[in-house]
Amino acid sequence: MFDGKTILITGGTGSFGKKYTETLLSRYKPKRIIIYSRDELKQFDMGQDYNDPCMRYMIGDVRDKERLVQACDGVDYIIHAAALKQVPAAEYNPMECINTNIRGAENVIHAAIKCGIKKVIALSTDKAANPINLYGATKLASDKMFVAANNMVGRRETRFAVVRYGNVVGSRGSVVPFFEKRVAEGADHLPITDADMTRFWISLQDGVDFVLKNFERMHGGEVFVPKIPSIRVTDLASAIAPNLEQRIIGIRPGEKLHEIMCPADDSHLTVEFEDHYVLSPSIKFYDAEVSYDKNCLGEVGKPVGRGFEYNSGTNPHFLTVDEIASFNKAAMA
């Protein structure tokens, strides 16, 4: 569906944007891929590796509504990946996080509707479910805005959906490169915030593939959640440095013990498919009646039981230490 199309990626110089671009170039023949971000050096560096004739690099911030409208001219699909994501930084700089993650989302929605974009998928996070930190709260607000945007389009064909998943192996600022850097520097221990901490675990390529597939699946208004394994952070440390001491340092500001992707309070909205869940919208769309039990690919799901919660601590699929090491190696190859 991406052959001959123009795709805009906000925050496109990040880990996800690079892998998404690489995947589009290898599998499709897009008319244009527009990388929209605010860091000229990152754009320059990315341009050295991704210099296909279809590539376009636009400097701009999602906080700038008019620049976004310019960038969206002639675009078919948007992947909204731009966000401020570091949990402690958001706790200390709340308005910066709000301006990018909430007001930026509003600007993307405005530009998409104004320019007649066909489909928009916004990237979310497990931290948006039952949030306890500011980053998660801003992403929950963003998720709600993208869902509600389907009620703002009038007779236009523009549709919005959200993809929510967990920790991406090896992404910038994540725990794997942090641990590996400490090992490379000769540290005598790895810091663990809590011995019981768990996280959902996904490779960057799997995240990209899930987003690509959901452009075909979406009606508009869904929050898509992949079925992925969990890890124990202590097992992750053992997989990376089996002989190093693990030293408990305490939970950081805004950090959870376990993450949630489908809250129990939304169980009445949650539909289970073979390899993913869908959180259907809690609000009514006035242009059409949509059954989220069946997607646009014809895949059929079934409602989950009342009180169902998809939680990294109770996930039936946990990776062992050896499986984590193999998973990480394959994901970062």
QUIURBEL-V964279 format. One record per residue. N is the residue number from 1. RES is the residue in one letter. OMEGA is omega in radians with two decimals (none if undefined). Layout:
BEGIN
n-><N/N>
res-><RES/RES>
omega-><OMEGA/OMEGA>
END
This chain:
BEGIN
n-><1/2/3/4/5/6/7/8/9/10/11/12/13/14/15/16/17/18/19/20/21/22/23/24/25/26/27/28/29/30/31/32/33/34/35/36/37/38/39/40/41/42/43/44/45/46/47/48/49/50/51/52/53/54/55/56/57/58/59/60/61/62/63/64/65/66/67/68/69/70/71/72/73/74/75/76/77/78/79/80/81/82/83/84/85/86/87/88/89/90/91/92/93/94/95/96/97/98/99/100/101/102/103/104/105/106/107/108/109/110/111/112/113/114/115/116/117/118/119/120/121/122/123/124/125/126/127/128/129/130/131/132/133/134/135/136/137/138/139/140/141/142/143/144/145/146/147/148/149/150/151/152/153/154/155/156/157/158/159/160/161/162/163/164/165/166/167/168/169/170/171/172/173/174/175/176/177/178/179/180/181/182/183/184/185/186/187/188/189/190/191/192/193/194/195/196/197/198/199/200/201/202/203/204/205/206/207/208/209/210/211/212/213/214/215/216/217/218/219/220/221/222/223/224/225/226/227/228/229/230/231/232/233/234/235/236/237/238/239/240/241/242/243/244/245/246/247/248/249/250/251/252/253/254/255/256/257/258/259/260/261/262/263/264/265/266/267/268/269/270/271/272/273/274/275/276/277/278/279/280/281/282/283/284/285/286/287/288/289/290/291/292/293/294/295/296/297/298/299/300/301/302/303/304/305/306/307/308/309/310/311/312/313/314/315/316/317/318/319/320/321/322/323/324/325/326/327/328/329/330/331/332/333>
res-><M/F/D/G/K/T/I/L/I/T/G/G/T/G/S/F/G/K/K/Y/T/E/T/L/L/S/R/Y/K/P/K/R/I/I/I/Y/S/R/D/E/L/K/Q/F/D/M/G/Q/D/Y/N/D/P/C/M/R/Y/M/I/G/D/V/R/D/K/E/R/L/V/Q/A/C/D/G/V/D/Y/I/I/H/A/A/A/L/K/Q/V/P/A/A/E/Y/N/P/M/E/C/I/N/T/N/I/R/G/A/E/N/V/I/H/A/A/I/K/C/G/I/K/K/V/I/A/L/S/T/D/K/A/A/N/P/I/N/L/Y/G/A/T/K/L/A/S/D/K/M/F/V/A/A/N/N/M/V/G/R/R/E/T/R/F/A/V/V/R/Y/G/N/V/V/G/S/R/G/S/V/V/P/F/F/E/K/R/V/A/E/G/A/D/H/L/P/I/T/D/A/D/M/T/R/F/W/I/S/L/Q/D/G/V/D/F/V/L/K/N/F/E/R/M/H/G/G/E/V/F/V/P/K/I/P/S/I/R/V/T/D/L/A/S/A/I/A/P/N/L/E/Q/R/I/I/G/I/R/P/G/E/K/L/H/E/I/M/C/P/A/D/D/S/H/L/T/V/E/F/E/D/H/Y/V/L/S/P/S/I/K/F/Y/D/A/E/V/S/Y/D/K/N/C/L/G/E/V/G/K/P/V/G/R/G/F/E/Y/N/S/G/T/N/P/H/F/L/T/V/D/E/I/A/S/F/N/K/A/A/M/A>
omega-><-3.10/3.09/3.11/-3.10/3.08/-3.07/3.08/3.09/3.04/-3.05/-2.95/3.12/3.10/-3.10/-3.12/-3.09/3.13/-3.13/3.10/3.10/3.12/-3.11/3.10/-3.11/-3.09/-3.03/-3.02/3.06/-3.10/3.07/3.10/2.91/-3.11/3.06/-3.09/3.14/-2.98/-3.06/-3.07/-3.14/3.10/3.08/3.11/-3.14/3.14/3.14/3.08/-3.12/-3.10/-3.05/3.07/3.14/-3.13/-3.05/3.03/-3.14/-3.13/3.05/-3.14/-3.11/3.10/3.05/-3.08/-3.05/-3.07/3.10/3.08/3.11/3.07/-3.09/-3.06/-3.13/3.11/-3.11/3.09/-3.06/3.07/2.88/-3.11/-3.10/-3.09/3.10/2.88/-2.85/-3.06/-3.03/-3.13/3.13/3.12/3.12/-3.10/-3.09/-2.96/-3.06/3.09/3.11/3.12/-3.10/-3.13/-2.96/3.14/-3.14/3.04/3.09/3.11/-3.13/3.09/3.12/3.13/-3.09/-3.12/3.14/-3.11/-3.06/3.07/3.10/-3.11/-3.09/3.10/2.98/3.10/3.10/3.10/-3.03/3.06/-3.14/3.10/3.13/-3.06/-3.00/3.01/3.12/-3.07/3.11/3.13/3.14/3.11/3.13/3.02/3.09/3.11/3.12/-3.13/-3.14/-3.14/3.06/-3.11/-3.13/3.10/3.08/-3.06/-2.97/-3.11/-3.13/3.12/-3.12/-3.09/3.10/-3.07/3.03/-3.08/3.00/-3.11/3.02/-2.97/-3.08/3.13/-3.08/3.01/-3.14/-3.07/3.11/-3.10/-2.95/-3.09/3.09/3.09/3.10/-3.08/3.11/3.12/3.10/-3.12/-3.13/3.08/3.13/-3.14/3.10/2.99/-3.14/3.12/-3.09/3.10/-3.06/-3.10/-3.02/3.07/3.10/2.93/-2.99/-3.12/3.07/3.13/3.14/3.11/3.08/3.11/-3.12/3.14/3.11/3.13/-3.11/-3.06/2.97/3.11/-3.08/-2.83/2.88/-2.99/3.13/-3.13/2.83/-3.12/-3.13/3.14/2.96/-3.06/-3.13/2.98/3.00/2.91/-3.08/3.07/3.09/3.09/3.12/3.11/3.13/-3.10/-3.08/-3.02/-3.06/-3.11/3.03/3.03/-3.03/-3.11/-3.08/3.13/-3.09/-3.12/3.11/3.06/-3.06/3.09/3.03/3.09/3.09/-3.13/3.04/3.04/-3.09/3.10/-3.14/3.10/-3.07/3.13/3.11/-2.96/3.13/-3.13/3.01/-3.04/-3.05/-3.13/3.01/3.01/2.96/-3.14/-3.06/3.11/-3.14/-3.14/3.03/-2.96/-3.10/-3.07/3.00/-3.11/3.01/-3.10/3.03/3.13/-3.09/-3.04/2.99/-3.13/3.08/-3.05/3.10/3.12/3.13/3.06/3.12/3.11/-3.14/3.12/3.09/3.09/-2.94/-3.11/-3.13/-3.13/3.09/3.13/-3.08/3.05/3.04/3.02/3.11/3.14/3.12/3.09/-3.13/3.13/3.13/-3.11/-3.14/3.13/-3.07/-3.05/-3.14/none>
END
